[in-house]
Amino acid sequence: MFSTRRSLTLAKEAKDSFLFLSNLRARFLSTEYYDPPFSPLSKPPKPKKKTKKTQKDQSPEPIVNPTAPVTSDLPFDFRYSYSETNPAIEPIGFREPKRFSPFGPGRLDRNWTGTCAPASQESDDQSQWAEEREKVLGEALTDEEVAELVERYRHSDCSRQINLGKGGVTHNMIDDIHNHWKKAEAVRIKCLGVPTLDMDNICHHLEEKSGGKIVYRNINILVLYRGRNYDPKNRPTIPLMLWKPYPPIYPKLVKNVADGLTFEETKEMRNRGLHAPALMKLTRNGVYVNVVGRVREEFGTEEVARLDCTHVGMSDCKRIGVKLKDLVPCVPILFKDEQIILWRGKKN
């Protein structure tokens, strides 16, 4: 008898504990009854309004093939950098296969040659592009309009600014300019680094590739105007580069023996340049607008000039030497320890 009562009591206690645990579980794990203190009440979802489709909505939408290659009517060859490359110099090798187009596989209707994506060879494209550019620019701005435009965009706190670095006028920068032109009449361009050696080249490529016009130029600051009749909906199609292509391999810039000199004379010129006082000290990503003029003045009295490019970087030193070779002109005879040694040549 006693054992029967004890078994019933244990069974009852087990049943009560099971109910207690199930209630706790339902309270703390169920989302319906769980309501901690200070919890925000969830708002009931609003019923969606059923809109009746009209005949315009029921018309079939145009089907766009996402895998179709992009077609662009721009008449110039697509390059990574327009201002820092010379199409007249042919590379002697490539660091990656030509089949790897930076525009992506099958995304452009032009073939990538390793340095550019050439446009179609049609004579009317250049003339049509020039006519369309004149139509977009419209009438020339008056002096009052130019002054108002420059005052609005020339200051450093302008929100419509694009920074131009050592890559120069790149392909994707043209698309950035048109994106700014959607909501602004002009864009401020701040130029730094190696491209500032030749600001005329930068202005030329900016106007030619974008279709705008430079209305203000002060040292390294430019204001590029879009034109009176510019329509963002009719902007040109500019396919974007997905990555920066590897630069090709070009012929050696500095020869072991300079043209017009013997080996001993070349060695003597290099030693004289290393021990000569530095003409200028260039900084990294600086403004090099007056470098060409200073080098020309130095060659009026001296035969060798040295540029101190400490902390500039060896790659930028070589870029500076390439540009000075054509702009001065001169002959780079040595790049050593971030020092550039220039010889004026036999003709000077």
N, C-alpha and C positions, 0 to 999 in steps of 0.2 A: 504493500500500500504506500509506504513511504517512498519507495523508489519510483512508483508511478507518478506521484505528485511532483517529485523532483524533476523528472523528465519533462512533465508538462510546463513547469516553471522555466526550465532552461529553453524549451522550445518557444515560449512566449517572449523571453528576453532576446532570443536570437531574431525573432520576428520583428520586435520593436527596434532593435539596432539596425536591422535591414531597412525598415521604413525610414528611420532617422537619416541613414546615409543616402537613401534615394532622394529624400526631400532636400538634403544639402546639395546633392548633385544637380537636382532640378533647379535649385535656387541660384547656384553659382555658375552653372554651365549653360543654362537656357537663356537665350537672348530675350524671351518674352517677359520673364519675371525678374530678370536682373536689372535693378535700378539703384545704383549706388547714390549716396547723397551728393548734392550739388552737380549732378550730371545734366547737361542740356537736353531738353526734350527734342527728339527728332521730328522735323516737320513732315507731314504727309506729302508724298509726291503729287505734283500737280498733274491732272489728266491732260494728255496730249490732245491738242485740237486737231481734228480731222479736216484737212483742207482738200477741197475738190480740185482736181487737176483740170486745167483748162486745155484748150486745143494746142496752145503754145507749149505748155508743159509736156503734153503727150507727144509732141513732135520728136522724132528720133534725134539724139545728140550725135554730133560728129565724132566718129571713132578716130582716136589718135593712137598711132602705133608707137609705143615707147621705145622700141628697138630700132626704129628707122633712123638713119644718120641725119645729122643736122646739116642743112644747106644754108650757106651764107653768101650774100651777094657782094661782100666787101672785095675790092679789086686788088688788094695787096696780099703778100705772102704772110702766113701766120708764123710768128717766131716767139720764143720766150721773151726776148728783149729786143726791142727795135733800135734803141739808141746805143747799146753797148756791143753790138755785133756788126761786123762788116761783111756783107754778102760777097764782096769781091775776093775775099781770101778763102780759098778752099781748104777744108780740113784734111789732114793726112790719115786720120783714123777716128774711130768712134769707141766710146766706153760702154755702149750698150747696143744691142741689135736695132736696126732701123724699124723692125716690125713693132716695137714697143712705142706706140704713139702716146704722148702725154695727154691727149684728148680722150683716151679710153678706146677699147676695141670696138670698132663699128659705130662710133658716135659721131663721126665727121665724114663728109663726102670727099675729103681730100686725103691724099697719101702723104705720110710723114717720111721725109727724106733723111732724117737724122739731125738736121738743123732747122728745117722749116716745113710748113705745109703749103706748097705753092698753089696760087690761084689759077683759074683757067686763063689761057692765053688768048683773050679777046681784046681787040683794040678799042672797042666802044666802052668798056667798063670804066676806064680811067676818066673819060670825058663825061660819062653819065654821073659818076661820083662827084666830079667837080661841079657839074650843073646843079645837082641836088644840094650840095653844100652851100652854093651861092643862094639858092632858094631858101634854105633854112636860116642862114644868117640874115637875110633880108637887107633892109636899109642900114647904112652905117650909123652907129650911135653918135649922138651929139656929145659935145664936151660936158654938158651938164649931166647927161645920163651916165657917161663914163665915170665922172667924179662921184656920183651917187653910188654906182655899182662898186667902185673901188673902195670907197669909205665903208661899205657894208661888209666886204669880204677880205680886206687886206690885213685885218688885225689878228693877233695870235689867239684870241679867244673865239675865233670863228668856228662854228660847229661843222661847217662844210669844208673839211680839210682832208687832203690826201698826202701822205708822206712818201716822197720818192727817194729811195735808197740806192745802194750800189748796183742793184739790178737795173736801174734806169727806167725807161718807159717800157713796162712789161705788158704782155698781152692781156692779162686779167685786170690790169689797171684801167684799160679802156672801158671795160664793163663797169668798174667802180665809178668812173666819171659819169657814165650815163645813169647809174643809180642815183647819184647825187642830183643830177639834172632833172629828175622827176619832180622834186619839190623846191628846187633852188635854180635861179637863173645862172649862177656861176659857181665855181668851185675853187678853193684856195689850194695851191700845190706848194709844198715846202720841199726843196731839193737839198740833199745832203750827200756827202761822200764823193766818190770818183766821178760820177756824171757831171758834177758842177764844174769840171775843167772846161767843158764845152756846153754852155747854156744855150747857144744858138741851135745846136743839134737837138737838145731837149725840146725847145719851143717848136722846132720844125716838125718833129715826130708827133708831138701832142696835137698840133693843129691838123696835121695830115691824117692821123689815124682816128681821131675822135670827131673831126668835122667842126670843132669849135674855133674860137679865136682868142688869142692872148691880148687882153686889154690892159694888163698891168704887169710890170716886171721890175723888180728891185732886188738886186744882188741874187739871192737864191729863192725869192718868193715870187710866185706867179699867180695870176687870176685868169682862169679860163672861162670864157663866156660861151653859152650854148647857142645863142642866136635868137632873133625875134620870132621866127616862125617854127620854133622847135616844138615837136609834138611827141611826148613820151610813148604814145601808143604806136607810133611809126618809127621807133628807134631801130637801128640795124641789129641783125641777129649776130651775136658774138658768142660762139661756143667757148666754154671755159676749159682751161687746162687743169687737169686733176692733180698733177704733180709737176715739180720742176725737173725737166730732163737733164741728164748728165751732159756737161759741156763736151764738145768733141775735142780731139787732139789737133793742135795747130803746130806749124813749124816753129822751131826754136827761135826765140826772140834775140838772145844774146849769143853771138858767134864767138868761137875761140879766138879768131883773128878778125878784127873789125875791117870792113871794106875800106881800102885805101891805105891801110897800115900794115906793117910787118908784125911778126909775133913780138919782137922786142919793143917796138913802139907801142903796141897795144898794152903790153905789161907795164910800160912806163906811164902811160896815160891813166891806167887804173890806180897805180900807186900815188900819182899826183892827185887824183880825185879823192882818194881815201884820206889823204893828209891835208886837203884843202878845207878851209872853213865852210861850214854849212850855209848854203844860200837861204834856206827856209827850213823851218821845223813844222812838219805837217802832223795834224792830230787825226785820230780815228773818227770817221764819219764827220769830218769838218767841211768847211766851205772853201773850195780851191779855185775860186773865180779868178784871182789875180796871179796864179802860179805861172801861167803861160807867158804873161807879160814880163814877169820878173826874170824868168829864164832867158827870154830874148834879150833883155837888157844886160844880163850877165854875160851872154855870149858876144856882146859888143866889145868887151874888153878882155874876157877870159876865154880860154879854149876848153876848159873842163869845168863842170858845175856839179855840186853834191847836194842832194836833198835828204834831210834827216827825217826818216819815217818811223822813228821808234814808237812802238805800241800800235802802229797802223796795221801790221800784218803783212806777211810776204805775198799773199794773193793780191791784196790791194796795191802793194808796191808794183807788182808786175802790170796790173791794170793801168796804173798811173804812167808807167814807162811806155806802154803801148800807145796811150793817147798822146803823150808828149812827143813821141816819135813823129806823128803826123801833124800835130798842131804847131810845133815850134818852127821848123822841123829840126830833129837832132838824131843822134845815134846813142841808144843805151848800151853801155859797154860793161856794166857790172851791177848785179844785185847781191849785196852781201850785208848780213847783220842789219836788215831793214834800212839799208842805205842805198840810194839810187845815184849812180855815177853816169853823167851824160856828157857826151862829146859833141861839139858843134858840127863836126864834119869838115871835109875838105872844101866844100862849096862856100861855107861861111867865112 
